[in-house]
Amino acid sequence: MAKTDTNKVIWQWRLADVMNKRLPDSALYLAQQALALARQLRYTEGESASLGVLANTLIKLGNYPKALDFYLQKLQLEEGRNMPRNLASVVMNIGVVYMFQQEYRLALSYYLRADSLIEENNLSDIRYNSALNIGDLYDRMNMPDSAHFYFNKSLLLAIVNNDSAFMATSMVGLGHSSRKLLQSNQSAGYYYSAIPLLQQASDNDLLCEAYLGLSQLYQQQQRTDSAIYFATKSFALAEVSNFASRSLDAARLLTGLYKSARNTDSALVYMERSSILSDSINSRQRVRQLEMLSTNEKLRQQEASIARQKAEEERSKQLQYLFISVFIPLVFLLTFFLSQRRIPVRIIRFMGIISLLILFEFLTLLLHPVVADFTHHNPVYELLIFVCIASLLIPAHHSLEHWIIAKLTNRHQQHQRPSYVIRLMTKKLKIKKPAP
């Protein structure tokens, strides 16, 4: 039964993880159900995975405060376990949430902690992500030297893994840091090397960023025509792909470029477009805030519903325990009462076995959660503990059984003695000879 329940938890959180992009509300519901069941079963792995899916889904919805809450709960779980990869992953994800909230110093502290865990435990599969995240954060903090170091580290890791998509991402980052370090030739080389790889991977979002980076590089070199060309490419691709923030960045850059080129008509066009995009993004942010409130309320209602259901189940379980705890003494009293009557010994022995089995099963139900926590769900240790309990109960049962049977035997003998004497006297009278 427990195995079936844990499989249900696994199925729920995995399905929620698949659904979180297209059906986030359904994903949240499934992940919440998985979390409640995992906690009820004390299934730590399922609880941790469900918290991660909830947080990931909320990040996609832009609900960063609630996502952070779930990640911190997951962190508390993982700090008590010996699973370095899970711990490093959740620490890194907390840093990502802080980065989205533009709390860069906090984000950096978590990124560096995750990087230390990765290096200490040789977690090669997430080493690239760590280096790239730290490089991106230093770039946002306008620290190009540090950003360049970590972007270069991530590129080397991508080359070792022969991953062209990762190589392109690192090259765009190196293009940014080189441009800020005034290394124009190196910066252009990285951007131009990344563009065909990004086109091959159909990564239009990062391709917009690469075009915009090239435009800023040429603006820095006062090559206005080239700057306008790449800014226009970035703007057109962003508009087709419906990347509002990328469109806004390109439109603002084009406004400044056309102003410097004294092309007031084009500057005015992109200025108006910037204004429209800015209003649209602000409107989306307001809608997102309302959605956050709605999502939080849905989560609260679902948590309340799960809590009520759990309370009802707990109450039903307590009533069953109460019934069993009353029933067991009654069985023992009935056994003792029958021992005072003239009944066969085998019935007393049978009832004694039944009462012992009920008592042992009741103790198993009662003690199993405590024993499971104490042994960390190790089946070998759980078996040994319950065998020890049984080894104490069985001798006690035999002693009690022998005592009751001995009492029953003595009572039967006392009931049988008078009739035996009468039969003996009658027999003697029958064989006595008559007087002459």
N, C-alpha and C positions, 0 to 999 in steps of 0.2 A: 504493500500500500504506500509506504513512504517513498519507494523508488518511483512509483507511478506519479506521485505528487511532485517529486523533484523534476521528473521529465516534463510535467506540465509547466513548471516554472521556466525550464529551459526553452520549451516551445514558445511560450508567451513572449519572453524577452527577445528571442531571436526574430520572431515575426514582427514585433514592434520595431526592432532595429531596421528591418527591411522596409517597413511602412512609413518611417519617420519623415521621408522626403516629400512624399505625395499625399499622405493621409496623416498629418501630425496629430490631430485630435484622437484618432483611433489608436495611433502608436502610444500616445500618453496614457490612454485608458488601459491598454494591454500591459504596458510596463508597470503601471500602478498596481494592477491585479497581480502581476508576477512578484512585485516587491512585497505586497501584503502576504501572499502565500509563502514566499521564501522566509519572511520573518516568523511566520507561524510555525514553519518546519525547522527553524533555526538553521537554514541552509545558507551559509555565509557566501558561498560562491554565487548563488542565484541572487542574493540580496545585492551584492556588489555589482553584478552585471546589470541588474534592473535599474539601479541608481545611475549607472553610466548611460544607459539608453535614455532615461528620463532627461538627464542633463544635456545629452547631445541633441535631443529633439527640441528642447527649450532654446538651445543656442541657435538652431535653425529658425526658430520663431522670433529670435531677437530678445528673448526674456532672460537676460544675463543674470540678474539678481537671483532668480529662482534656480537657474542652472548652477550657479555658484553654490547655492544651498545644498543641492543634491551632490555636487562634487565633493563638498566638505564632509558630508556624511559618508561618502565612499572612501575618502581619505582616512577618516577615523577607523573604518573597518580594515583597510589595507595596512594601516600602521600596526595592527595587532596580528598580522599574518606574515608568513615568511615567503612572500611572492614578490620579489624585487621588480619584475616587469610591470605587474599591476600597479605597484606603488609609484614607479617612475612615470607611468602613463597618466595616472590621475593627477599627480603633481604638475606635469606638463600641461594638462587640460585646464587646471585651475589658472595657470599662467596665461593660457589663451583667453580665458574669460576676462581676466584683468586687462589684457591687451585690448580686447574689444571695447572695454569701458575706458580706455585711454589712461589707465592707472599703470604707467609704464614701470615705475620703480618696483611696485609690488609684483608685476608680471615678471620682471627680471629676476627677482629673488626666487620665484618658483621655477623659472626656467633653469637657473643655475643649479638649484637643488636637484632637479630632474637629471640634468647633465652629469652631476656627480654620481648619482645612483646608476646611471647608464654605464659610466666608465668603470665604477667599482665592480659591477656585476657583469661587465662585458655583454651588454644587451645590444648586439649588433643590428637587430632589425629596426630599432627606433633611433639609432645614433644619427642618421641623416636628418630626421625630423627635428631632433633637438638642436643640431647645428644650424639648420635653416631658420628655425624659430628665433634663436638668439640673434642671428645675423639680421633678420627682419626687424627685431625689436630695437637693436642698436641703430639701425637705419632710421627708424621712426624717431628715435631720440637724438638724431643728428650727430651720431658718433661714428663717422665713416671708417676710422682706423679699425675699431673693434668689429664693426659690421663686415668690413672686408675680410678680416681674419676668419670669421665664422662662415661667411659665404664661400670662401675658398676651401674651407674644411668640408663643407657640404658638397661642393663640386667634386672633390677628390673621392668622397664616399660614393657619389653617384657614378663616377667613372669606374670604380672598383666593382660596383653592382651592375654596370652596363645598362643603366636606366636612363634613356634619352629624355624622358619627361622631367625627371629630377635634375638632369644636367641643364636643361633649358631654364628651369626655375632658378637654379643657382647662378646661372650666367646673367639673368636679368638682375638679380641682387648685386652681383659683382659689377654690372654696368652702372647701377645707381651709386655704389660706394666709390668706384673709380671716378665717376663724374664729379662727386663731391670732393674728392681728393685732387681734382684738376688734372687727372690722368686721362686726357681726351682720347688718345689713340686706343688705349686699353679699353676704355669705356665703350667706344664705338665697336671694337672687335667683339666684346662680349654680347652687345645687343644684336649685332648682325649674325653672330653664331647661334643665338637663341631663337631668332625669328623663324627659320625653316623648321626647327624641331617643334616649336609651338604650333605652327601651321599643320604639321603632320599629326600632332596630338589633338588638334581642334580645340585648343585651350584659348578661346577668344578673349577671356578675361585678362589673362596674363599677356596675351598678344597686344591688347590695348595699352597695357602698362609699358611694354617694351617700346611701342611706337611713341608713346608720350615721353619716355625716357630719352629716346633719340632726339625728339623735338626740343626737349630742355637742354640737351647737350649742344645742339646746333645754335640754340638761342644764346647759350653761354659763349659760344664762339662768334656770335653776331652774324651768323649765316641764316638770315631771316627766311629766305625762300625755302631752304631745306627744313627749317623748323616748322614753317607753315605746312609744308607737304606732309610731314609725319604726324603733326597734330591733327590735320584733316583726316588722315587715314585712321587715327585713333578714334576721332569723333564719329566717323561714318560706321566703323565696326561696332562701336559702343551703341549707336542708335539702332542698328540692325539687331544686335543681341539683347537690346532692352536693358543695358547696364547704365542706369540713371547716374550713379555717382561717377562712373568713368566718363560719361558724356559731359557732365558738369565740369570735371577737371579739364577736359580737352577744350570745351567752349570758353572757359576762363582764360586758358593759355592762348587760344586763338584771338580772343578779344585784345589781349595785351600785345600780341605779335602784330596784328593789323593796325593797332594804334601806333606802334613804333614804325610801321611802314607807311604811316599817314593814309591808310585806306579806311576812311571813316565809315563808309557804307557797310563794308564787311564787318568792321569792328562793332557797329551798331547792331547788325544782324545777330552776331554771336553774343553780344551783351544782352539782348532781349531773350535769346535762347537760354542763356545762363540764368536769367531771372525766373523764367518759366520752370526750368529744371530745379532750381533752388526751392521754389514754392512747392513743386511736386514732391521733392524729397522731404521737406518739412511736413507736408501733409501726410506722407507715408509714415513718418516717425510718430505723428500724433495718432494715426490709426494703429500703429504697432503698440503704442502705449495703452490704448484701449483694449487691444487684443491681449496684452500682457495681463491687464486687470481681469479680463474675462477668463483667461487661462488659469490664473491663480485661483479664481472663484471656483472653476470647474474642478481643479485639483483639491481644493478645500472640501467641496461637497463630496467628492469621491472618497477622500480620506475619512470624512465623517460617516459616510455610508459603510465603508469597510470596518470602521471602528464599531459601529452599531452591530453589524453582522458578527464581528468577533466577540463582542460582549454577549450576544445571544448564544453563540456557540459555547462560550466559556461558562455561561450560566447553566446551559444544558449539561455540560460536562461535570460541573460541580454537583448538580442534582444526581447525576449518575454515580459519581463517587460517593455521595452521601448515602444513596440507596445500597451500594455495595458494602460500605463500611458498617451499615446497620444489618445487612443481610448475613455477613460473615459471623458475627457473634450469635445471631439467631440460629445459624446452622450448628455452631458448637453447642449452644444451649439445648437444641433439639437432640443432638447426639448424646449429650449428658443425660437428658430426660429419658431417652429411650433405654439408656443403660440401666435405669432403675426399674425397667419393666422386663418381663420374661420374653425376650426376643432372641433370635439366633445371633451368635457372635459375628457371623459373616456380614450381617446387615450393619452392625456397628463399625466393622472394619471398612466396609464400602463407603459409609457416610464419612468416616474419618478421612479417607483418601480424597473424596470429593471436596470436603472442606479445606484440606491442605492445598489442593490444586487451585481452588478459588482464591485462597489467601496468597499463594505465590503469584498468580496472575495479577492480582490487585496490587501487590507490591511492585511488580514489574511495570505496570502502568504508571504508578505513582512515582517511582524512582527513575524511570527511563530518561526524562529530560535532564535530571540532575547528573546522572551517570554519563549521559552523552556529552554534556558540557565539560564534565571533569576529565573525560577521556578524549575530548576533541573528536568525537564520532569515530573513534577507532574500534572496529567491531571485535577485534581480539580482546582488548581490555574490557569492553562491555560484557562479552561472554564470560570472562574470568570472574568479574564482579558478581554477576548473577548466579554463576555456579557456586561461589562462596556463600551467597545468601541461601541458595537451595541446600547447601551442605549443613547450614545451621538449622534450617527449618525441618528437614527430614528426620534427624535424630530426635528433635523435640516432639515431632508428630508421633514417632514410634514409642517414645516414652509415655506420652499421653494415651496412645492407643493401648499399650500393654496395661496401663493402670486401669483404664476403663474396662478392658476385657477381664482383668483379674477381679475387679469389683463385681462384674456381671456373673462370673463363674462362682464366686463365693455366695452371691445372692441366690443363684440357682440351687446350689448345694443346700443352703439353708431351707429353701422351699421344698426340696426333695427329701430331707432327712426324716421328718415325722411319718410320712407314708411308708418309708422303708422299714421303720421300726414296727409299724402296725402289721405289715405283710409278714415280717419275720415272726412276730408273736403268734399270728394266726396259723402259720405253718407249724410252729411247735405244738400248738394245741391239737392240730389235726393228727399228728403222729403219736400223741400220748396214748398208752394202752389203758383200756378200761379196768376198773378195780374188780377183783374176783368176788 
